[in-house]
Amino acid sequence: MTVAGHPSCHLERARKEDEVVADGTETGVPEPVHAHFDGLCQPKNPGGYACGGWTIDPHLEVPGLTAGLAGGGFYIKGDGATNNVAEFRAALDVLTALVEVGYRGPVVLYGDSQIVVYQFKEQYKCRNAKLQPLLAQLRERAALFSSFEMVWVERESNEEADEQSRLAYKRAIDGEA
């Protein structure tokens, strides 16, 4: 998976500050893990099934991530179910997956939700009382990593996470959630 302008994974990194990677540059900063999230609320927004999906690109230097990871979930139906709730919950889920494999290094998280990305970056204010706790949780979870960057991407650059959210929705309506 490649996002325009962003390599999905650089496989060579320094293990110690004084090592030299194969391209001859010195670095003490490991390559970040790249991950994507997406959410939906269907068949109606608000009030449908709020589901989310996420992907983590393969990273050969991180145990548990050598083949990448993907997942999704059903969060809520009816009152309180919105696409924005699903987007925040999917972003939280992907960071939880990274924590569960023991990863605490740098992360770049991509999403096509301007609300989530720009509220996280404090470029938009979060006035919705139902989203404020999710934003606070996202900031707390992001602080667990050595560095964290959230990047907005166009929907076309987020297709695999979108597919995971749609699979979660299908499981939810089929009663498997």
C-alpha angles and dihedrals in degrees: 000000000000129000113208107269094005123091110227092221138350107207101200122071137151116266094200131026093251097048123104119224122224094269090059099250123127118230140159094189116092119223110266125247110248118217138170134206136190138174139194141184113208152216084006135009117243108025104025130099111307107211135163141196138196143183134200117204118235114270114186094200096056118078109232093023102067091107095030125240136247135184148147143193149198111242112175142343128210121353111038094015112128137148089248092055088050092049093051092045092050090051089051091048095054091050090048089053090054091049091049092057088051097251119150102157128107120315134193110195120195126198139162094220110104089190094059097038098044096040089051090051090046091240089119124039118237106228098158109101091208092055098044095078091047091051090049091050091049091053091048092049093046089053089065091074127078088240133357133194128178118204129190114224133180117263092253089062092053101054099125094053089045089053090053091051090050091050089051090051091050090051090049095052091043089055097247098112 
